């Protein structure tokens, strides 16, 4: 049994060794810490790095390039076309040979084309192929076809180009939406990281106060001025505050790890910022007021889709029109008179029209009704989206103003809490207070400092939401 188990482990190890190269290529590299000499990580640097290196933004750019390729494909409907044909009778009474070449280019307007061609023939043809005859050096011709009713203003080719343009604009707007969402998350990760550092400062300050007091109490105990129980009580508070510091350090490490998704090196690998890269304080709000005009990409997408449906409505109305095409052509045979006779000599000017119309138009009318209903739905949806966005922006502005007012109140409260904590420590040093009141005052001051920090975070988050909701790409580093 042991040998059988060993052979199974050997087989599994061999399979893992064979699969290792492919697995290694699929697994993304682990985040690496920043270099020791890395500078302080500022918000502008993070946003610029995220906009350049974020995989989601790079993926959206690839979709934009695909839309560009689709636009080029739509332009292919207007490519110049060269065509040629020829034929000869190898056996039989008639032995005519002919060749015909034509160069045609579609017109971007009037729904037609211009063309030119050359054809030549030799030998004899039956009466029903009399058109193949040319003079000795062949025939040159040029002509044009114009659509006078249907396809004059719009046709499938031009609508294909309009659709490709709309798809390109939609892809670019969706890229902006992705970029704004990524930058918003990057800003959140950065604020959480900086705020964790600020919380760590508060808890370290509490710990420093307790440790400094512990040293003073130890000296007083040795001098017989303080009982042993006071030293033990303060030592308990030191341990409690050390636990707070450890928890805060863990939270900061987790925040730095989350931030590595948006902070990458030159090769695009996630990089964990070091504690030494923390800025001195939280950054300023990215925006402080509601812009006059909203530049939301999703609102732009709704408008683009509405305009595309309007263009399709024009195409459907075009299908209701009768077809009336005008064809004009000028031809001239060159060289000596051929077997076809003198009738080929001189200029040949041709003019013709072609008319057709469906009598019932049920297909065209059905498509027109469908497109009109879709247009009504898109316009209603776009109006609702605009109203929803404006209400959302106004709500964020209200939250931003409220956070600003609460910060001002918290700052005043912090000043008073710090004053009370300092006064209580002095009373304790003079013997007029006890350790419980000192710790209570210090922790109350720390709680107010943390509340003030949370107020700043809420204000910054509201500012970032305001930038994202209004489509302010510049404020988000785009």
matplotlib code that plots the C-alpha trace (Angstrom):
import matplotlib.pyplot as plt

x = [0.0, 2.7, 4.4, 1.1, 0.5, 3.9, 3.4, 0.2, 2.0, 4.7, 2.2, 0.5, 3.8, 4.7, 1.4, 1.9, 5.4, 4.0, 1.3, 3.5, 4.6, 1.1, -0.2, 2.6, 1.6, -2.0, -1.4, -0.9, 2.2, 1.7, 1.8, 5.2, 6.2, 7.3, 11.1, 12.6, 13.4, 9.9, 8.6, 5.5, 2.4, 0.2, -3.3, -2.5, 0.3, -2.1, -4.8, -2.4, -0.9, -4.3, -5.6, -2.5, -2.1, -5.5, -6.4, -10.1, -9.2, -6.8, -9.6, -12.0, -9.4, -9.2, -13.0, -12.6, -10.0, -12.5, -15.1, -12.5, -12.0, -15.8, -15.9, -13.2, -15.3, -18.3, -16.2, -15.6, -19.1, -17.6, -14.5, -13.7, -14.4, -12.5, -14.1, -13.3, -14.7, -14.0, -14.9, -14.3, -15.8, -13.3, -15.4, -18.3, -19.4, -18.7, -15.2, -15.7, -13.5, -14.2, -12.8, -14.4, -12.9, -14.8, -13.8, -16.7, -16.8, -20.0, -21.2, -21.4, -24.5, -27.3, -27.0, -25.5, -22.1, -19.8, -17.9, -15.6, -14.6, -12.9, -13.9, -12.5, -13.5, -12.3, -13.9, -17.6, -20.5, -24.1, -26.9, -28.0, -24.5, -24.1, -23.3, -19.9, -18.7, -16.2, -13.9, -10.3, -8.9, -12.0, -14.5, -14.1, -17.0, -17.9, -21.2, -23.1, -26.2, -28.2, -31.0, -33.6, -36.1, -35.3, -31.7, -31.1, -30.7, -29.8, -29.3, -28.0, -24.3, -24.6, -26.6, -23.9, -21.4, -23.6, -24.1, -20.3, -19.8, -22.4, -20.8, -17.4, -18.9, -20.7, -17.5, -15.6, -18.4, -18.3, -14.6, -15.1, -17.6, -15.2, -12.4, -14.5, -15.6, -12.0, -10.7, -13.5, -12.6, -8.9, -9.7, -11.6, -8.7, -6.3, -8.5, -8.9, -5.1, -4.4, -7.2, -5.8, -2.5, -4.3, -6.1, -2.9, -1.5, -4.4, -4.0, -0.2, -0.7, -3.0, -0.4, 2.5, 0.5, -0.2, 3.5, 4.8, 2.4, 3.5, 7.1, 6.1, 3.9, 6.8, 9.0, 6.3, 5.8, 9.4, 9.5, 6.5, 4.1, 1.8, 0.2, 1.0, -2.6, -2.4, 0.6, -1.3, -4.4, -2.3, -0.4, -3.8, -4.6, -1.2, -2.0, -5.4, -4.0, -1.3, -4.0, -5.7, -2.4, -1.9, -5.5, -4.9, -1.6, -3.5, -6.2, -3.5, -1.7, -5.1, -5.8, -2.3, -2.9, -6.3, -4.6, -2.0, -4.7, -4.6, -0.9, 1.3, 4.9, 6.1, 5.3, 1.8, 2.3, 0.5, 2.7, 2.0, 2.9, 5.0, 4.1, 6.8, 4.9, 1.9, 1.3, 1.2, -2.6, -5.7, -5.9, -8.2, -11.6, -11.4, -14.4, -16.4, -19.3, -21.9, -20.9, -23.3, -23.3, -23.3, -20.9, -22.1, -21.0, -24.1, -26.3, -24.2, -24.8, -28.5, -28.4, -26.3, -28.7, -31.6, -29.9, -29.1, -32.8, -33.7, -31.3, -32.9, -36.3, -35.1, -33.9, -37.3, -39.0, -36.7, -38.0, -41.5, -40.3, -40.5, -37.2, -36.4, -32.8, -31.2, -28.5, -26.3, -23.4, -21.1, -19.1, -16.8, -15.2, -11.7, -9.6, -10.6, -14.1, -14.4, -16.5, -19.5, -19.7, -19.7, -22.5, -19.9, -18.1, -18.6, -19.9, -22.7, -24.7, -27.2, -29.8, -32.3, -34.5, -35.7, -38.8, -40.2, -42.5, -44.1, -47.8, -48.7, -45.6, -46.5, -42.9, -41.7, -44.7, -44.2, -40.5, -41.4, -43.9, -41.4, -38.7, -41.0, -42.1, -38.4, -37.6, -40.4, -39.1, -35.5, -36.5, -38.5, -35.6, -33.1, -35.3, -35.7, -32.0, -31.3, -33.7, -32.3, -28.7, -29.6, -31.4, -28.4, -26.0, -28.1, -28.3, -24.5, -24.1, -26.4, -24.3, -21.1, -22.5, -23.7, -20.2, -18.6, -20.8, -20.2, -16.4, -16.5, -18.5, -16.1, -13.1, -14.5, -15.4, -11.9, -10.3, -12.4, -11.8, -8.1, -8.2, -10.2, -7.7, -4.7, -6.4, -7.3, -3.7, -2.5, -5.0, -3.9, -0.3, -1.3, -3.2, -6.6, -7.9, -7.8, -6.6, -10.1, -11.0, -7.7, -8.2, -11.8, -10.8, -8.0, -10.2, -13.0, -10.5, -9.3, -12.9, -13.6, -10.4, -11.6, -15.0, -13.4, -11.4, -14.5, -16.1, -13.2, -13.6, -17.3, -16.6, -13.9, -16.1, -19.0, -16.5, -15.4, -19.1, -19.8, -17.0, -18.0, -21.8, -21.2, -18.8, -15.9, -13.1, -10.4, -11.0, -10.5, -7.2, -8.5]
y = [0.0, 2.6, 2.0, 2.5, 5.7, 6.9, 6.2, 8.2, 11.1, 10.8, 10.8, 13.9, 15.7, 14.8, 16.2, 19.4, 19.7, 19.4, 21.9, 24.4, 26.5, 27.1, 27.7, 30.2, 32.1, 32.4, 33.4, 37.2, 38.3, 39.1, 42.7, 43.8, 46.5, 49.9, 50.6, 51.9, 55.3, 55.8, 59.3, 60.3, 59.1, 62.1, 61.8, 63.3, 60.8, 57.9, 59.1, 59.6, 56.1, 54.5, 56.2, 54.9, 51.4, 50.2, 46.9, 48.0, 51.2, 49.4, 46.9, 49.7, 51.3, 48.0, 48.1, 51.6, 50.4, 47.6, 50.3, 52.2, 49.0, 48.8, 52.3, 51.4, 48.4, 50.7, 52.9, 49.8, 50.4, 53.4, 51.6, 51.9, 48.6, 47.3, 44.5, 42.8, 40.1, 38.5, 35.6, 33.8, 31.1, 28.3, 26.2, 27.2, 29.4, 32.6, 33.3, 36.5, 37.5, 40.3, 41.9, 44.5, 46.4, 48.8, 51.1, 52.2, 54.4, 54.8, 58.4, 59.4, 61.5, 60.9, 57.1, 56.3, 55.8, 57.1, 54.7, 54.5, 51.5, 50.2, 47.3, 45.8, 42.9, 41.1, 38.6, 38.1, 37.8, 36.6, 39.2, 38.7, 39.6, 42.6, 44.9, 43.2, 44.8, 47.7, 49.6, 48.4, 50.0, 49.4, 51.7, 54.0, 55.0, 57.0, 57.4, 58.1, 56.8, 59.0, 58.2, 60.9, 59.7, 56.6, 56.5, 60.2, 61.5, 58.3, 54.6, 51.5, 52.4, 55.8, 54.5, 51.8, 54.6, 56.5, 53.4, 52.9, 56.5, 56.0, 52.8, 54.5, 57.4, 54.9, 52.9, 56.1, 57.2, 53.7, 54.0, 57.2, 55.6, 52.8, 55.2, 57.4, 54.3, 53.1, 56.5, 56.8, 53.4, 54.4, 57.6, 55.6, 53.2, 56.1, 57.9, 54.7, 54.2, 57.8, 57.7, 54.5, 56.3, 59.2, 56.8, 55.1, 58.5, 59.0, 55.6, 56.0, 59.3, 57.6, 54.9, 57.4, 59.3, 56.0, 54.9, 58.3, 58.3, 54.7, 55.9, 58.7, 56.5, 54.0, 56.7, 57.9, 54.3, 53.8, 57.1, 55.9, 58.5, 56.2, 52.9, 49.7, 49.4, 52.7, 51.4, 48.2, 50.1, 52.3, 49.2, 47.7, 50.8, 50.6, 47.0, 48.0, 50.9, 48.7, 46.4, 49.4, 50.2, 46.7, 46.6, 50.0, 48.8, 45.7, 48.0, 50.2, 47.1, 45.9, 49.4, 49.5, 46.1, 47.3, 50.4, 48.2, 47.5, 51.1, 51.8, 49.9, 49.9, 50.6, 47.0, 47.2, 45.0, 46.0, 47.8, 48.1, 51.5, 51.8, 53.5, 56.0, 57.1, 58.3, 62.1, 64.4, 64.8, 64.0, 65.7, 68.6, 67.9, 67.3, 69.5, 71.9, 73.0, 71.6, 72.3, 74.2, 71.5, 67.8, 65.7, 62.2, 59.6, 57.5, 60.6, 61.0, 57.3, 57.8, 60.9, 59.0, 56.1, 58.5, 60.2, 56.8, 55.8, 59.1, 58.3, 54.8, 56.5, 58.6, 55.3, 53.7, 56.8, 56.5, 53.0, 54.4, 56.4, 55.0, 54.3, 56.7, 56.3, 58.4, 56.9, 58.9, 57.5, 58.8, 56.3, 56.6, 54.0, 54.6, 53.3, 52.0, 50.7, 47.1, 44.1, 45.6, 48.4, 52.2, 52.4, 52.3, 55.5, 58.8, 59.7, 57.7, 59.5, 57.5, 58.6, 56.5, 56.3, 53.4, 53.5, 51.0, 51.2, 48.5, 48.9, 48.0, 49.1, 46.9, 46.1, 49.7, 50.9, 48.2, 49.1, 52.8, 52.2, 50.0, 52.6, 55.5, 53.5, 52.9, 56.6, 57.5, 55.0, 56.3, 59.9, 59.1, 57.1, 59.8, 62.4, 60.2, 59.6, 63.3, 64.0, 61.1, 62.4, 65.9, 64.7, 62.5, 65.4, 67.7, 65.1, 64.7, 68.5, 68.5, 65.8, 67.7, 71.0, 69.0, 67.4, 70.8, 72.2, 69.1, 69.4, 73.0, 71.8, 68.8, 71.1, 73.2, 70.1, 68.8, 71.9, 71.7, 68.0, 68.5, 71.3, 69.1, 66.2, 68.4, 69.9, 66.5, 65.3, 68.3, 67.7, 64.1, 65.1, 67.5, 64.7, 66.3, 63.6, 59.9, 57.7, 56.8, 60.4, 61.0, 58.0, 59.0, 62.5, 61.2, 58.7, 61.2, 63.6, 60.7, 59.8, 63.4, 63.4, 60.2, 61.7, 64.7, 62.4, 60.6, 64.0, 64.8, 61.4, 61.9, 65.3, 64.0, 61.0, 63.4, 65.5, 62.4, 61.4, 64.9, 64.7, 61.2, 62.0, 65.2, 63.5, 65.8, 63.7, 66.4, 66.3, 62.5, 62.7, 61.8]
z = [0.0, 0.8, -2.6, -4.4, -2.5, -3.4, -7.0, -7.0, -5.5, -8.1, -10.9, -9.5, -9.1, -12.7, -14.0, -12.0, -13.4, -17.0, -16.4, -14.5, -17.5, -18.7, -15.2, -14.5, -17.6, -16.5, -12.9, -12.5, -10.6, -6.9, -5.7, -4.8, -2.3, -3.6, -3.7, -0.4, -2.0, -3.4, -3.0, -1.1, -3.0, -3.9, -5.2, -8.6, -9.1, -8.3, -10.6, -13.5, -12.9, -12.7, -15.9, -17.7, -16.3, -15.2, -17.0, -17.2, -19.0, -21.3, -22.1, -22.9, -25.2, -27.1, -27.6, -29.0, -31.5, -32.5, -33.2, -35.3, -37.4, -37.8, -39.1, -41.6, -42.7, -43.3, -45.5, -47.7, -49.2, -51.0, -52.3, -56.0, -57.8, -60.8, -62.8, -66.1, -68.3, -71.6, -73.9, -77.1, -79.2, -79.7, -82.1, -84.4, -87.3, -85.4, -84.0, -82.1, -79.1, -76.7, -73.5, -71.2, -68.2, -65.9, -63.1, -60.8, -57.8, -55.6, -55.0, -51.3, -52.3, -54.7, -54.0, -57.3, -58.9, -61.6, -63.9, -66.8, -69.0, -72.1, -74.3, -77.5, -79.8, -82.9, -85.2, -86.0, -83.6, -84.2, -84.5, -80.9, -79.7, -82.0, -79.0, -78.7, -81.9, -81.6, -83.9, -84.4, -81.2, -79.0, -77.3, -74.3, -72.2, -69.1, -67.2, -64.0, -62.2, -59.9, -57.6, -57.8, -55.2, -53.1, -51.8, -52.8, -49.2, -47.4, -48.3, -46.6, -47.4, -45.8, -42.9, -42.3, -42.0, -39.6, -37.5, -37.4, -36.3, -33.6, -32.4, -32.3, -30.2, -27.9, -27.4, -26.5, -24.1, -22.5, -22.2, -20.4, -18.1, -17.3, -16.7, -14.4, -12.4, -12.1, -11.0, -8.5, -7.0, -7.1, -5.2, -2.6, -2.1, -1.8, 0.8, 2.8, 2.8, 3.9, 6.5, 8.0, 8.4, 10.1, 12.4, 13.3, 14.3, 16.7, 18.3, 18.5, 20.2, 22.7, 23.3, 23.7, 26.3, 28.2, 28.0, 29.1, 32.0, 32.8, 33.1, 35.4, 37.6, 37.8, 39.2, 41.6, 42.8, 43.4, 45.4, 47.4, 46.0, 44.1, 45.0, 43.0, 41.8, 39.9, 38.0, 37.2, 36.0, 33.6, 32.4, 31.5, 29.5, 27.7, 26.6, 25.4, 23.4, 22.0, 20.7, 19.0, 17.3, 16.1, 14.7, 13.0, 11.5, 10.1, 8.6, 7.0, 5.5, 4.1, 2.6, 1.0, -0.5, -1.9, -3.3, -5.2, -7.8, -8.9, -8.3, -10.7, -11.9, -15.4, -16.4, -15.1, -12.0, -8.8, -6.3, -2.6, -1.3, 1.8, 5.0, 4.4, 1.3, 3.3, 2.7, 5.7, 5.6, 3.6, 0.1, -0.8, -2.4, -6.1, -6.8, -4.5, -6.7, -9.1, -12.8, -15.0, -17.7, -17.0, -19.1, -18.1, -20.7, -20.1, -20.9, -24.1, -25.0, -24.6, -26.9, -29.4, -29.5, -29.9, -32.9, -34.4, -34.2, -35.9, -38.7, -39.0, -39.1, -42.1, -43.8, -43.2, -44.7, -47.6, -48.3, -48.8, -51.8, -55.3, -57.1, -59.9, -61.2, -63.9, -66.1, -68.4, -70.5, -73.2, -75.4, -78.4, -80.6, -81.7, -84.7, -88.1, -88.6, -87.4, -88.6, -87.0, -89.6, -89.6, -87.0, -84.2, -85.3, -83.6, -80.2, -78.6, -75.8, -73.9, -71.4, -69.5, -66.4, -64.3, -62.1, -59.7, -56.6, -54.3, -54.5, -50.9, -48.9, -46.0, -45.2, -45.3, -43.2, -40.6, -40.2, -40.0, -37.2, -35.2, -35.5, -34.5, -31.4, -30.5, -31.0, -28.6, -26.0, -26.3, -25.9, -22.8, -21.4, -22.1, -20.4, -17.4, -17.2, -17.4, -14.5, -12.5, -12.9, -11.9, -8.8, -8.0, -8.4, -6.3, -3.5, -3.5, -3.3, -0.3, 1.4, 0.6, 2.2, 5.3, 5.7, 5.4, 8.2, 10.4, 9.9, 11.2, 14.3, 14.9, 14.7, 17.5, 19.5, 19.0, 20.4, 23.5, 23.9, 23.6, 26.2, 28.6, 28.2, 28.8, 31.9, 33.3, 32.9, 34.8, 37.6, 37.7, 38.0, 40.9, 42.6, 42.0, 39.6, 39.1, 36.3, 35.1, 34.4, 32.6, 30.3, 29.7, 28.7, 26.4, 24.7, 24.3, 22.6, 20.3, 19.5, 18.5, 16.4, 14.6, 14.1, 12.5, 10.3, 9.3, 8.5, 6.2, 4.5, 3.9, 2.4, 0.2, -0.8, -1.6, -3.7, -5.6, -6.1, -7.4, -9.9, -11.1, -11.2, -13.2, -15.6, -14.6, -16.1, -15.5, -11.7, -11.7, -13.6, -17.1]

ax = plt.figure().add_subplot(projection="3d")
ax.plot(x, y, z, "-o")
ax.set_aspect("equal")
plt.show()
